[in-house]
Each structure stands twice: as structure tokens, then as C-alpha cells.
Amino acid sequence: MEVFANGRPVHLAPGATVADLLTALDLGQRVVVVERNGEPVDRSAVGQTVLAPADRLEIVRAVAGG
């Protein structure tokens, strides 16, 4: 199935979760904020949030510094 992460298509297996997407994008262990179709995804729910074809996700990675 195809979803869109930050405007770019990403191909995932049917039934993939937000956690699977983050792993596919090499962001699995990093601190990120995910929005799915305009709604925030609770960090504790990324492993249970199943994606659907054409979902649109915005992913923001936290960066430290000053």
C-alpha cells in the first residue's frame, strides 16, 4: 500500500502501523511527532495505529541545540 510521509510516497505492507513507517524511514528510535490525516498520533499508540492506503502523515523530528 502507499501512504504519504511529508508529501513523499512510501510503500508499506498492508496492515502496517505508524511504528512500521517510522522504521522504514529509519526513524524508529528517534523522538518524533507524527500527525496522521491532520490528527496527532499519541506516542504510546504508534505501534497500534494501523495505516490505510493514501494516509497523509507529517513527521517532525526533535532536534536539540541552541
C-alpha positions as CSV (number, residue, x, y, z in Angstrom):
1,M,0.0,0.0,0.0
2,E,1.1,3.6,-0.5
3,V,1.0,6.3,2.1
4,F,2.5,9.8,2.0
5,A,5.0,10.9,4.6
6,N,5.9,14.6,4.5
7,G,4.5,14.7,0.9
8,R,6.5,11.8,-0.4
9,P,5.1,8.4,-1.3
10,V,6.2,5.4,0.9
11,H,5.3,1.8,0.1
12,L,4.4,-0.4,3.0
13,A,2.8,-3.8,3.5
14,P,-0.9,-3.8,4.1
15,G,-1.7,-3.6,7.8
16,A,1.5,-1.5,8.5
17,T,1.4,0.7,11.6
18,V,2.9,4.1,12.3
19,A,5.8,2.3,14.0
20,D,6.4,0.3,10.8
21,L,6.5,3.6,8.8
22,L,9.0,5.1,11.2
23,T,11.2,2.0,11.0
24,A,11.0,2.1,7.2
25,L,12.2,5.8,7.3
26,D,15.0,4.9,9.8
27,L,13.3,7.0,12.5
28,G,12.3,4.1,14.7
29,Q,14.1,5.1,17.9
30,R,14.2,8.9,17.5
31,V,11.9,11.3,19.1
32,V,9.4,12.4,16.6
33,V,5.9,13.9,16.4
34,V,3.5,12.3,14.0
35,E,0.3,13.7,12.5
36,R,-2.0,11.4,10.5
37,N,-4.6,13.0,8.3
38,G,-4.4,16.2,10.3
39,E,-4.7,14.5,13.7
40,P,-1.8,13.9,16.1
41,V,-0.9,10.3,16.9
42,D,-0.2,9.7,20.6
43,R,3.3,8.4,21.1
44,S,2.0,5.5,23.1
45,A,-0.2,4.4,20.1
46,V,2.3,4.4,17.2
47,G,2.6,0.5,17.4
48,Q,-1.2,0.1,17.3
49,T,-2.2,2.8,14.8
50,V,-2.8,0.9,11.6
51,L,-2.3,2.9,8.4
52,A,-4.7,2.9,5.4
53,P,-3.8,3.5,1.7
54,A,-3.3,7.1,0.9
55,D,-3.0,8.2,4.5
56,R,-1.1,11.5,4.8
57,L,1.4,11.8,7.6
58,E,3.6,14.7,8.7
59,I,6.6,13.7,10.8
60,V,8.7,16.2,12.7
61,R,11.9,15.1,14.4
62,A,13.0,16.8,17.6
63,V,16.4,18.5,17.2
64,A,18.4,19.7,20.2
65,G,20.7,22.6,20.1
66,G,20.8,26.3,20.5
